[in-house]
Amino acid sequence: MSEDDAKRKSKLLDELSACDNPYILQQVEKILSRQSQLRPLAEMAKTFPAILKEGYRREKAVKRNLSIPRKTALARYDSYVRPFFFFISQLMLMLAAAILNIISYSPENLRVILFQGMLVRIYLIGWLLYFLDFAMVLYLARRAGAKIAMGEFIPRMLSLLFPPLRLGSRHIQKVELTWLPFYGWCKCNEGLQKQLKHRFSIPMIVIALLIIPVLLIEWKFYDEVSAFLNTDLSFLLDVVQAFIWMAFAFEFILMFSISTDKMDYAVKNWVDILIILLPFISFIRTMRIIRIARLSQLARGYKLRGLLMKAREGFIFASFFKRILTLRPGFQVNNLKKKLEKNQREREILEEELMELYETLRAQQQ
């Protein structure tokens, strides 16, 4: 045993003697019970010291109102326009929600909507702003010889396809920073993600709850409620559906953008992804219907579109049920305990794979 290892062991023994946390003692006991199985890792650590180096360090503190680089014209331009495009992107998301909802439920008016609708005209004007902004970024970067962070360059290009994606854009050069209302320029880390998730939780439960009266009216009491209110409910229901979709899209785009592990966030929130994407699938199907003149194809298209919209409503209800469950302490404890056990199994598997790899390397060297 080296001198450093001896000092580390002595320090750990002192801390263990003073520890009265049963959970920590249980974890130490589990690790020590596998001491003989993990012995090959001791030899591996001598050959590959990198295995003992500290890896990812969690940042749980929310860092807001940070200063940003302003040395180049590109950095100054991006710092000025970022708040503007955040709110423009919100407006574009509202317009996208309205247009998608109209197309999904009124495909027979698609030609009028696309070529004469005021919503589409406003959306296209807003879209032009994004192209002008992207051209300005390229011009300033080339003129000053400034480097655009690749982690932000690709999302900016994607926002040209769907402008609301700009909601979560980061600084064009210092990609770990983003701008949010009431936060200013802040660092995208675990602390920010956790705080925003907490602030979204209750409002999103309330918004998802709106799907219940929509489903009840659409499936069961449409005629009764229409007769009682003496009005056609289709417009009101469309507005509520569009608002729900917009809220889910806003939360997902923002949380996905600031997430430090985007793939993990997407996998965990696959229900929200389906809620957001189903109207686009319906839109694509509707475009196909326009090109096909046969009545049978038209009828099948209407049926598929109806199924997709009902599926979206079902997923919204499922999301509401999931979110409401997470508020129960008992459910949270059991859920987190299962995740801990899963992570422990994954850790043990990875340790075993490391040992197998080391044995293979040793065999090759002999």
C-alpha positions as CSV (number, residue, x, y, z in Angstrom):
1,M,0.0,0.0,0.0
2,S,1.4,3.4,-1.0
3,E,1.7,6.3,1.5
4,D,-1.2,8.2,-0.1
5,D,-3.4,5.1,0.1
6,A,-2.5,4.7,3.8
7,K,-3.4,8.3,4.6
8,R,-6.6,8.0,2.7
9,K,-7.5,4.8,4.6
10,S,-6.7,6.4,7.9
11,K,-8.9,9.4,7.1
12,L,-11.8,7.2,6.0
13,L,-11.6,5.1,9.1
14,D,-11.7,8.2,11.3
15,E,-14.7,9.5,9.3
16,L,-16.4,6.1,9.5
17,S,-16.0,6.0,13.2
18,A,-17.7,9.4,13.6
19,C,-20.4,8.5,11.1
20,D,-23.9,7.8,12.6
21,N,-25.8,7.8,9.3
22,P,-27.3,4.3,8.8
23,Y,-27.7,4.8,5.1
24,I,-24.0,5.6,4.5
25,L,-23.0,2.7,6.8
26,Q,-25.2,0.4,4.7
27,Q,-23.6,1.5,1.5
28,V,-20.1,1.0,2.9
29,E,-21.1,-2.4,4.1
30,K,-22.3,-3.3,0.6
31,I,-19.1,-2.2,-1.0
32,L,-16.9,-4.1,1.6
33,S,-19.0,-7.2,1.0
34,R,-17.7,-7.2,-2.6
35,Q,-14.1,-6.5,-1.7
36,S,-12.8,-9.8,-2.9
37,Q,-14.7,-9.5,-6.2
38,L,-13.3,-6.0,-6.8
39,R,-9.7,-6.9,-6.1
40,P,-8.7,-7.0,-9.8
41,L,-9.7,-3.3,-9.9
42,A,-6.9,-2.5,-7.4
43,E,-4.4,-3.9,-9.9
44,M,-6.1,-2.1,-12.8
45,A,-5.9,1.2,-10.9
46,K,-2.1,0.8,-10.7
47,T,-1.9,0.2,-14.5
48,F,-4.5,2.8,-15.4
49,P,-4.5,5.6,-12.8
50,A,-7.2,7.5,-14.8
51,I,-9.7,5.1,-13.3
52,L,-9.3,6.9,-9.9
53,K,-9.5,10.4,-11.2
54,E,-12.5,12.4,-10.2
55,G,-15.0,12.7,-13.1
56,Y,-18.1,14.7,-13.5
57,R,-18.7,17.2,-10.7
58,R,-22.3,18.2,-10.0
59,E,-23.2,21.8,-9.9
60,K,-26.3,22.2,-7.7
61,A,-26.2,25.9,-7.2
62,V,-28.2,28.2,-9.6
63,K,-25.9,30.7,-11.2
64,R,-27.8,33.7,-12.5
65,N,-27.1,37.2,-13.7
66,L,-23.7,36.2,-15.0
67,S,-21.4,38.4,-17.1
68,I,-20.9,37.3,-20.6
69,P,-18.1,37.9,-23.1
70,R,-18.5,41.1,-25.1
71,K,-15.1,41.4,-26.7
72,T,-16.3,40.7,-30.2
73,A,-19.1,42.2,-32.3
74,L,-20.6,38.7,-32.5
75,A,-20.7,38.3,-28.7
76,R,-22.2,41.8,-28.2
77,Y,-24.8,41.2,-30.9
78,D,-25.9,37.9,-29.5
79,S,-26.2,39.3,-25.9
80,Y,-28.5,42.1,-27.2
81,V,-30.8,40.0,-29.4
82,R,-31.2,36.9,-27.1
83,P,-33.9,38.4,-24.9
84,F,-35.8,39.6,-28.0
85,F,-35.7,36.2,-29.6
86,F,-36.9,34.5,-26.5
87,F,-40.1,36.4,-26.5
88,I,-40.5,36.2,-30.3
89,S,-40.0,32.4,-30.0
90,Q,-42.9,32.3,-27.5
91,L,-45.1,34.1,-30.0
92,M,-44.0,31.8,-32.8
93,L,-44.9,28.8,-30.6
94,M,-48.3,30.3,-30.0
95,L,-48.8,30.7,-33.7
96,A,-47.6,27.2,-34.4
97,A,-50.0,25.8,-31.8
98,A,-52.9,27.6,-33.4
99,I,-52.0,26.6,-37.0
100,L,-51.4,23.0,-36.1
101,N,-54.6,22.8,-34.2
102,I,-56.6,24.3,-37.1
103,I,-55.0,21.9,-39.6
104,S,-55.5,18.9,-37.4
105,Y,-59.2,19.5,-36.9
106,S,-60.1,21.3,-40.1
107,P,-58.1,19.8,-42.9
108,E,-60.7,20.7,-45.4
109,N,-59.7,24.4,-44.9
110,L,-56.0,23.7,-45.3
111,R,-55.5,25.6,-48.6
112,V,-57.2,28.7,-47.2
113,I,-55.2,28.5,-44.0
114,L,-51.9,28.1,-45.8
115,F,-52.4,30.7,-48.5
116,Q,-54.8,33.3,-47.1
117,G,-54.6,32.9,-43.3
118,M,-53.4,35.8,-41.2
119,L,-51.8,33.5,-38.7
120,V,-49.5,31.9,-41.4
121,R,-48.6,35.4,-42.7
122,I,-47.5,36.5,-39.3
123,Y,-45.6,33.3,-38.8
124,L,-43.8,33.7,-42.1
125,I,-42.8,37.3,-41.2
126,G,-41.4,36.0,-37.9
127,W,-39.6,33.2,-39.7
128,L,-37.9,35.8,-41.9
129,L,-36.4,37.4,-38.7
130,Y,-34.7,34.1,-37.9
131,F,-33.1,33.9,-41.3
132,L,-31.9,37.5,-41.0
133,D,-30.5,36.8,-37.5
134,F,-28.7,33.7,-38.8
135,A,-27.2,35.6,-41.7
136,M,-26.1,38.4,-39.3
137,V,-24.4,35.8,-37.0
138,L,-22.5,34.4,-40.0
139,Y,-21.5,37.8,-41.2
140,L,-20.2,39.0,-37.9
141,A,-18.4,35.8,-37.2
142,R,-16.6,36.0,-40.6
143,R,-15.8,39.7,-40.4
144,A,-14.2,39.4,-36.9
145,G,-12.8,35.9,-37.4
146,A,-14.8,34.9,-34.3
147,K,-15.5,31.2,-33.7
148,I,-19.1,30.0,-33.3
149,A,-19.5,27.3,-30.7
150,M,-20.6,24.1,-32.6
151,G,-22.9,23.2,-29.7
152,E,-25.0,26.3,-30.5
153,F,-24.5,26.5,-34.3
154,I,-26.4,23.3,-35.0
155,P,-29.4,24.3,-32.7
156,R,-29.5,27.7,-34.5
157,M,-29.7,25.9,-37.9
158,L,-32.5,23.7,-36.5
159,S,-34.4,26.8,-35.3
160,L,-34.6,27.8,-39.0
161,L,-36.8,24.8,-39.6
162,F,-38.9,25.3,-36.4
163,P,-38.3,28.8,-34.9
164,P,-39.8,28.1,-31.4
165,L,-36.7,25.9,-30.8
166,R,-34.8,29.2,-30.3
167,L,-36.5,29.4,-26.9
168,G,-33.7,27.5,-25.3
169,S,-30.8,28.8,-27.4
170,R,-27.5,29.5,-25.6
171,H,-24.8,32.1,-26.1
172,I,-23.2,31.8,-29.5
173,Q,-19.7,31.6,-28.1
174,K,-20.0,30.6,-24.4
175,V,-22.4,27.7,-25.0
176,E,-22.8,26.8,-21.3
177,L,-24.8,30.1,-20.8
178,T,-28.4,30.8,-21.7
179,W,-30.8,33.7,-21.1
180,L,-34.1,33.4,-19.2
181,P,-36.6,35.9,-17.9
182,F,-35.9,36.8,-14.2
183,Y,-32.6,34.9,-14.4
184,G,-30.7,36.9,-16.9
185,W,-27.7,35.1,-18.3
186,C,-27.4,31.9,-16.3
187,K,-25.4,28.7,-16.4
188,C,-27.1,25.5,-17.7
189,N,-26.4,23.1,-14.9
190,E,-28.1,20.6,-12.6
191,G,-29.2,23.4,-10.2
192,L,-31.0,25.4,-12.9
193,Q,-32.6,22.3,-14.3
194,K,-33.9,21.2,-10.9
195,Q,-35.3,24.6,-10.0
196,L,-37.1,25.0,-13.3
197,K,-38.5,21.5,-13.0
198,H,-39.9,22.4,-9.6
199,R,-41.4,25.6,-10.8
200,F,-43.0,23.9,-13.8
201,S,-44.5,21.0,-11.8
202,I,-47.7,22.5,-10.4
203,P,-48.6,24.7,-13.4
204,M,-48.1,21.8,-15.8
205,I,-50.4,19.6,-13.6
206,V,-53.1,22.2,-13.8
207,I,-52.7,22.6,-17.5
208,A,-52.7,18.9,-18.1
209,L,-55.8,18.7,-16.0
210,L,-57.7,20.7,-18.6
211,I,-57.8,17.7,-20.8
212,I,-60.3,16.0,-18.6
213,P,-63.2,18.4,-19.2
214,V,-62.2,18.5,-22.9
215,L,-62.5,14.7,-23.1
216,L,-65.8,14.6,-21.2
217,I,-67.3,17.2,-23.5
218,E,-66.0,15.8,-26.7
219,W,-66.9,12.2,-26.0
220,K,-70.1,12.4,-23.9
221,F,-71.7,15.8,-23.3
222,Y,-71.0,17.9,-26.4
223,D,-74.6,18.4,-27.4
224,E,-75.8,18.9,-23.9
225,V,-73.2,21.6,-23.1
226,S,-73.7,23.3,-26.4
227,A,-77.4,23.4,-25.9
228,F,-77.0,24.7,-22.3
229,L,-74.5,27.5,-23.4
230,N,-76.4,28.1,-26.7
231,T,-73.1,28.2,-28.6
232,D,-70.8,26.0,-30.7
233,L,-68.1,24.6,-28.4
234,S,-65.7,23.6,-31.2
235,F,-63.7,26.9,-31.2
236,L,-63.3,26.9,-27.4
237,L,-62.2,23.3,-27.3
238,D,-59.7,24.0,-30.1
239,V,-58.3,26.9,-28.1
240,V,-57.9,24.7,-25.0
241,Q,-56.2,21.9,-27.0
242,A,-53.8,24.4,-28.6
243,F,-53.0,25.9,-25.3
244,I,-52.2,22.5,-23.7
245,W,-50.0,21.6,-26.7
246,M,-48.2,24.9,-26.5
247,A,-47.5,24.5,-22.7
248,F,-46.1,21.0,-23.2
249,A,-44.0,22.2,-26.1
250,F,-42.7,25.2,-24.2
251,E,-41.7,23.1,-21.1
252,F,-40.0,20.4,-23.2
253,I,-38.0,22.8,-25.5
254,L,-36.8,24.8,-22.5
255,M,-35.9,21.9,-20.2
256,F,-34.4,19.9,-23.1
257,S,-32.2,22.8,-24.1
258,I,-30.8,23.5,-20.6
259,S,-30.4,19.8,-19.8
260,T,-26.8,18.6,-19.3
261,D,-27.8,15.1,-20.6
262,K,-30.3,15.7,-23.4
263,M,-30.7,12.1,-24.4
264,D,-31.5,11.0,-20.9
265,Y,-34.0,13.8,-20.5
266,A,-35.7,12.8,-23.9
267,V,-35.9,9.2,-22.8
268,K,-37.4,10.0,-19.5
269,N,-40.0,12.3,-21.0
270,W,-41.0,10.3,-24.1
271,V,-44.7,10.9,-23.4
272,D,-44.2,14.6,-23.7
273,I,-42.4,14.0,-27.0
274,L,-45.4,12.1,-28.4
275,I,-47.8,14.8,-27.3
276,I,-45.7,17.3,-29.2
277,L,-45.1,15.3,-32.3
278,L,-48.6,13.8,-33.0
279,P,-50.0,17.0,-34.4
280,F,-47.1,17.1,-36.9
281,I,-47.8,13.5,-38.0
282,S,-51.5,14.5,-38.5
283,F,-50.3,17.5,-40.5
284,I,-48.1,15.3,-42.8
285,R,-51.0,13.0,-43.3
286,T,-53.3,15.9,-44.2
287,M,-50.9,17.1,-46.8
288,R,-50.9,13.7,-48.4
289,I,-54.7,13.7,-48.4
290,I,-54.7,16.9,-50.5
291,R,-52.6,15.2,-53.2
292,I,-54.8,12.1,-53.3
293,A,-58.2,12.4,-55.0
294,R,-59.7,9.0,-54.2
295,L,-62.5,9.2,-51.7
296,S,-61.5,6.0,-49.9
297,Q,-58.1,7.4,-49.2
298,L,-59.7,10.5,-47.9
299,A,-61.9,8.6,-45.5
300,R,-59.0,6.6,-44.2
301,G,-57.0,9.8,-43.8
302,Y,-59.7,11.3,-41.7
303,K,-59.9,8.2,-39.6
304,L,-56.2,8.1,-39.0
305,R,-56.1,11.7,-38.1
306,G,-58.9,11.3,-35.6
307,L,-57.0,8.4,-34.0
308,L,-53.8,10.5,-33.7
309,M,-55.7,13.3,-32.0
310,K,-57.3,10.9,-29.6
311,A,-54.0,9.4,-28.9
312,R,-52.6,12.8,-28.1
313,E,-55.4,13.4,-25.7
314,G,-54.7,10.1,-24.0
315,F,-51.0,10.8,-23.6
316,I,-51.8,14.2,-22.1
317,F,-54.1,12.4,-19.6
318,A,-51.3,9.9,-18.9
319,S,-48.8,12.8,-18.4
320,F,-51.2,14.4,-15.9
321,F,-51.5,11.1,-14.0
322,K,-47.8,10.7,-13.9
323,R,-47.2,14.2,-12.7
324,I,-49.8,14.0,-10.0
325,L,-48.3,10.8,-8.7
326,T,-44.9,12.4,-8.3
327,L,-46.4,14.7,-5.7
328,R,-47.1,11.8,-3.3
329,P,-44.1,11.3,-0.9
330,G,-44.7,7.5,-0.8
331,F,-44.6,7.2,-4.6
332,Q,-41.4,9.4,-4.8
333,V,-39.6,7.3,-2.2
334,N,-40.4,4.0,-3.9
335,N,-39.6,5.4,-7.3
336,L,-36.3,6.8,-6.2
337,K,-35.4,3.6,-4.3
338,K,-36.0,1.6,-7.5
339,K,-33.7,4.0,-9.4
340,L,-31.0,3.6,-6.8
341,E,-31.2,-0.1,-7.1
342,K,-31.1,0.1,-10.9
343,N,-28.0,2.3,-10.7
344,Q,-26.3,0.0,-8.3
345,R,-26.9,-2.9,-10.7
346,E,-25.5,-0.9,-13.6
347,R,-22.5,0.1,-11.5
348,E,-21.8,-3.5,-10.6
349,I,-22.1,-4.6,-14.3
350,L,-19.7,-1.8,-15.4
351,E,-17.2,-2.8,-12.7
352,E,-17.4,-6.4,-13.9
353,E,-16.9,-5.3,-17.5
354,L,-13.8,-3.3,-16.4
355,M,-12.3,-6.3,-14.7
356,E,-13.0,-8.5,-17.8
357,L,-11.3,-5.9,-20.0
358,Y,-8.3,-5.7,-17.7
359,E,-8.0,-9.5,-17.8
360,T,-8.1,-9.5,-21.6
361,L,-5.4,-6.8,-21.8
362,R,-3.2,-8.7,-19.4
363,A,-3.6,-11.9,-21.4
364,Q,-2.6,-10.1,-24.6
365,Q,0.5,-8.7,-23.0
366,Q,1.7,-12.1,-21.7
